[in-house]
Amino acid sequence: MGQYRLLKLGEQIRGEIANMILRTEIKDPRVSNFLTINRVEVAKDLAHAKVYVSTFMSESELNRGVEGLTSAAGFIQSTIAKKLTIRQFPHLHFVADTSIRDGYEMAKKLDELVRHDAEVSAAAGQKASDASSQE
């Protein structure tokens, strides 16, 4: 199967799983509406697909959600396979994805560094102006 078709299939699967989570079709209590499906990588032979799941909730809540999705993988696969017309539906593997949270934390740290640098520069400028006014 071509690369474009694999990407398109991955996006279709991602959308269907996200809709199932939003409509609370997955009855496992570990699966929260706050889970986000970032992307789906489908193998070239259509045997497997990695589903990357993230959330802004705690790490333990994310892991519980991934466990719930893994437990409901058979139901999710059969439900989506009925909607999509492909010969072989891939086996879904759910993976916790912390890249969004990691990016957010990195942006916060960069903002703190910029703010600290501005404070240091302002303090240095204040010392220089105080020294020149005393002369």
DRENPASE-795237 format. One record per residue (C-alpha): residue in one letter; x, y, z negated; chain. Coordinates in nm, 2 decimals. Layout:
# residues N
<loba code="A" xx="X" yy="Y" zz="Z" unit="A"/>
...
# end
This chain:
# residues 135
<loba code="M" xx="0.00" yy="0.00" zz="0.00" unit="A"/>
<loba code="G" xx="0.13" yy="0.35" zz="0.09" unit="A"/>
<loba code="Q" xx="0.26" yy="0.59" zz="-0.17" unit="A"/>
<loba code="Y" xx="-0.02" yy="0.84" zz="-0.10" unit="A"/>
<loba code="R" xx="-0.29" yy="0.57" zz="-0.15" unit="A"/>
<loba code="L" xx="-0.13" yy="0.46" zz="-0.48" unit="A"/>
<loba code="L" xx="-0.13" yy="0.82" zz="-0.60" unit="A"/>
<loba code="K" xx="-0.50" yy="0.85" zz="-0.49" unit="A"/>
<loba code="L" xx="-0.59" yy="0.53" zz="-0.66" unit="A"/>
<loba code="G" xx="-0.41" yy="0.64" zz="-0.98" unit="A"/>
<loba code="E" xx="-0.61" yy="0.96" zz="-0.98" unit="A"/>
<loba code="Q" xx="-0.94" yy="0.78" zz="-0.93" unit="A"/>
<loba code="I" xx="-0.86" yy="0.54" zz="-1.22" unit="A"/>
<loba code="R" xx="-0.75" yy="0.84" zz="-1.44" unit="A"/>
<loba code="G" xx="-1.07" yy="1.02" zz="-1.37" unit="A"/>
<loba code="E" xx="-1.29" yy="0.72" zz="-1.44" unit="A"/>
<loba code="I" xx="-1.12" yy="0.64" zz="-1.77" unit="A"/>
<loba code="A" xx="-1.14" yy="1.01" zz="-1.88" unit="A"/>
<loba code="N" xx="-1.51" yy="1.01" zz="-1.80" unit="A"/>
<loba code="M" xx="-1.57" yy="0.69" zz="-1.99" unit="A"/>
<loba code="I" xx="-1.40" yy="0.84" zz="-2.29" unit="A"/>
<loba code="L" xx="-1.60" yy="1.17" zz="-2.27" unit="A"/>
<loba code="R" xx="-1.93" yy="0.98" zz="-2.22" unit="A"/>
<loba code="T" xx="-1.83" yy="0.76" zz="-2.52" unit="A"/>
<loba code="E" xx="-1.89" yy="0.44" zz="-2.32" unit="A"/>
<loba code="I" xx="-1.60" yy="0.28" zz="-2.50" unit="A"/>
<loba code="K" xx="-1.75" yy="0.18" zz="-2.83" unit="A"/>
<loba code="D" xx="-1.42" yy="0.12" zz="-3.02" unit="A"/>
<loba code="P" xx="-1.41" yy="0.36" zz="-3.31" unit="A"/>
<loba code="R" xx="-1.04" yy="0.41" zz="-3.26" unit="A"/>
<loba code="V" xx="-1.10" yy="0.58" zz="-2.93" unit="A"/>
<loba code="S" xx="-1.16" yy="0.95" zz="-2.99" unit="A"/>
<loba code="N" xx="-1.30" yy="1.21" zz="-2.75" unit="A"/>
<loba code="F" xx="-0.98" yy="1.41" zz="-2.81" unit="A"/>
<loba code="L" xx="-0.77" yy="1.16" zz="-2.62" unit="A"/>
<loba code="T" xx="-0.65" yy="1.28" zz="-2.28" unit="A"/>
<loba code="I" xx="-0.55" yy="1.06" zz="-1.98" unit="A"/>
<loba code="N" xx="-0.24" yy="1.24" zz="-1.83" unit="A"/>
<loba code="R" xx="-0.16" yy="1.02" zz="-1.54" unit="A"/>
<loba code="V" xx="-0.18" yy="0.66" zz="-1.41" unit="A"/>
<loba code="E" xx="0.11" yy="0.50" zz="-1.23" unit="A"/>
<loba code="V" xx="-0.01" yy="0.21" zz="-1.01" unit="A"/>
<loba code="A" xx="0.25" yy="-0.06" zz="-0.91" unit="A"/>
<loba code="K" xx="0.30" yy="-0.11" zz="-0.54" unit="A"/>
<loba code="D" xx="0.16" yy="-0.47" zz="-0.56" unit="A"/>
<loba code="L" xx="-0.15" yy="-0.34" zz="-0.74" unit="A"/>
<loba code="A" xx="-0.09" yy="-0.59" zz="-1.02" unit="A"/>
<loba code="H" xx="-0.04" yy="-0.34" zz="-1.30" unit="A"/>
<loba code="A" xx="-0.10" yy="0.02" zz="-1.38" unit="A"/>
<loba code="K" xx="0.04" yy="0.23" zz="-1.67" unit="A"/>
<loba code="V" xx="-0.21" yy="0.47" zz="-1.82" unit="A"/>
<loba code="Y" xx="-0.04" yy="0.76" zz="-2.01" unit="A"/>
<loba code="V" xx="-0.26" yy="0.88" zz="-2.30" unit="A"/>
<loba code="S" xx="-0.20" yy="1.19" zz="-2.51" unit="A"/>
<loba code="T" xx="-0.36" yy="1.41" zz="-2.77" unit="A"/>
<loba code="F" xx="-0.29" yy="1.71" zz="-2.99" unit="A"/>
<loba code="M" xx="-0.40" yy="1.50" zz="-3.30" unit="A"/>
<loba code="S" xx="-0.14" yy="1.33" zz="-3.52" unit="A"/>
<loba code="E" xx="0.10" yy="1.06" zz="-3.39" unit="A"/>
<loba code="S" xx="-0.09" yy="0.80" zz="-3.59" unit="A"/>
<loba code="E" xx="-0.42" yy="0.90" zz="-3.43" unit="A"/>
<loba code="L" xx="-0.27" yy="0.87" zz="-3.09" unit="A"/>
<loba code="N" xx="-0.13" yy="0.53" zz="-3.16" unit="A"/>
<loba code="R" xx="-0.47" yy="0.42" zz="-3.30" unit="A"/>
<loba code="G" xx="-0.64" yy="0.55" zz="-2.98" unit="A"/>
<loba code="V" xx="-0.39" yy="0.36" zz="-2.76" unit="A"/>
<loba code="E" xx="-0.46" yy="0.04" zz="-2.96" unit="A"/>
<loba code="G" xx="-0.84" yy="0.10" zz="-2.92" unit="A"/>
<loba code="L" xx="-0.80" yy="0.15" zz="-2.54" unit="A"/>
<loba code="T" xx="-0.57" yy="-0.16" zz="-2.52" unit="A"/>
<loba code="S" xx="-0.84" yy="-0.36" zz="-2.70" unit="A"/>
<loba code="A" xx="-1.11" yy="-0.23" zz="-2.46" unit="A"/>
<loba code="A" xx="-0.89" yy="-0.28" zz="-2.15" unit="A"/>
<loba code="G" xx="-1.09" yy="-0.57" zz="-2.01" unit="A"/>
<loba code="F" xx="-1.42" yy="-0.37" zz="-2.04" unit="A"/>
<loba code="I" xx="-1.26" yy="-0.06" zz="-1.88" unit="A"/>
<loba code="Q" xx="-1.11" yy="-0.27" zz="-1.59" unit="A"/>
<loba code="S" xx="-1.44" yy="-0.44" zz="-1.51" unit="A"/>
<loba code="T" xx="-1.64" yy="-0.12" zz="-1.53" unit="A"/>
<loba code="I" xx="-1.41" yy="0.07" zz="-1.30" unit="A"/>
<loba code="A" xx="-1.36" yy="-0.23" zz="-1.06" unit="A"/>
<loba code="K" xx="-1.73" yy="-0.23" zz="-1.00" unit="A"/>
<loba code="K" xx="-1.72" yy="0.14" zz="-0.89" unit="A"/>
<loba code="L" xx="-1.41" yy="0.12" zz="-0.67" unit="A"/>
<loba code="T" xx="-1.39" yy="-0.10" zz="-0.36" unit="A"/>
<loba code="I" xx="-1.04" yy="-0.25" zz="-0.37" unit="A"/>
<loba code="R" xx="-0.95" yy="-0.61" zz="-0.32" unit="A"/>
<loba code="Q" xx="-0.74" yy="-0.64" zz="-0.64" unit="A"/>
<loba code="F" xx="-0.78" yy="-0.42" zz="-0.95" unit="A"/>
<loba code="P" xx="-0.46" yy="-0.36" zz="-1.15" unit="A"/>
<loba code="H" xx="-0.42" yy="-0.48" zz="-1.51" unit="A"/>
<loba code="L" xx="-0.42" yy="-0.16" zz="-1.73" unit="A"/>
<loba code="H" xx="-0.14" yy="-0.10" zz="-1.98" unit="A"/>
<loba code="F" xx="-0.20" yy="0.20" zz="-2.21" unit="A"/>
<loba code="V" xx="0.10" yy="0.40" zz="-2.32" unit="A"/>
<loba code="A" xx="0.12" yy="0.68" zz="-2.58" unit="A"/>
<loba code="D" xx="0.25" yy="1.00" zz="-2.41" unit="A"/>
<loba code="T" xx="0.39" yy="1.27" zz="-2.63" unit="A"/>
<loba code="S" xx="0.53" yy="1.49" zz="-2.36" unit="A"/>
<loba code="I" xx="0.26" yy="1.76" zz="-2.40" unit="A"/>
<loba code="R" xx="0.32" yy="1.79" zz="-2.77" unit="A"/>
<loba code="D" xx="0.69" yy="1.78" zz="-2.72" unit="A"/>
<loba code="G" xx="0.67" yy="2.06" zz="-2.46" unit="A"/>
<loba code="Y" xx="0.45" yy="2.27" zz="-2.70" unit="A"/>
<loba code="E" xx="0.70" yy="2.22" zz="-2.98" unit="A"/>
<loba code="M" xx="0.99" yy="2.32" zz="-2.76" unit="A"/>
<loba code="A" xx="0.80" yy="2.64" zz="-2.65" unit="A"/>
<loba code="K" xx="0.74" yy="2.73" zz="-3.02" unit="A"/>
<loba code="K" xx="1.11" yy="2.68" zz="-3.09" unit="A"/>
<loba code="L" xx="1.21" yy="2.90" zz="-2.80" unit="A"/>
<loba code="D" xx="0.97" yy="3.17" zz="-2.91" unit="A"/>
<loba code="E" xx="1.12" yy="3.16" zz="-3.26" unit="A"/>
<loba code="L" xx="1.47" yy="3.19" zz="-3.11" unit="A"/>
<loba code="V" xx="1.37" yy="3.49" zz="-2.90" unit="A"/>
<loba code="R" xx="1.20" yy="3.66" zz="-3.20" unit="A"/>
<loba code="H" xx="1.51" yy="3.59" zz="-3.42" unit="A"/>
<loba code="D" xx="1.74" yy="3.72" zz="-3.15" unit="A"/>
<loba code="A" xx="1.53" yy="4.04" zz="-3.12" unit="A"/>
<loba code="E" xx="1.55" yy="4.09" zz="-3.49" unit="A"/>
<loba code="V" xx="1.92" yy="4.05" zz="-3.50" unit="A"/>
<loba code="S" xx="1.96" yy="4.29" zz="-3.21" unit="A"/>
<loba code="A" xx="1.74" yy="4.54" zz="-3.38" unit="A"/>
<loba code="A" xx="1.94" yy="4.51" zz="-3.70" unit="A"/>
<loba code="A" xx="2.27" yy="4.56" zz="-3.52" unit="A"/>
<loba code="G" xx="2.13" yy="4.86" zz="-3.34" unit="A"/>
<loba code="Q" xx="2.01" yy="5.01" zz="-3.67" unit="A"/>
<loba code="K" xx="2.36" yy="4.96" zz="-3.82" unit="A"/>
<loba code="A" xx="2.52" yy="5.13" zz="-3.52" unit="A"/>
<loba code="S" xx="2.29" yy="5.43" zz="-3.54" unit="A"/>
<loba code="D" xx="2.34" yy="5.46" zz="-3.92" unit="A"/>
<loba code="A" xx="2.72" yy="5.45" zz="-3.87" unit="A"/>
<loba code="S" xx="2.71" yy="5.72" zz="-3.60" unit="A"/>
<loba code="S" xx="2.49" yy="5.95" zz="-3.81" unit="A"/>
<loba code="Q" xx="2.73" yy="5.93" zz="-4.10" unit="A"/>
<loba code="E" xx="3.02" yy="6.06" zz="-3.89" unit="A"/>
# end
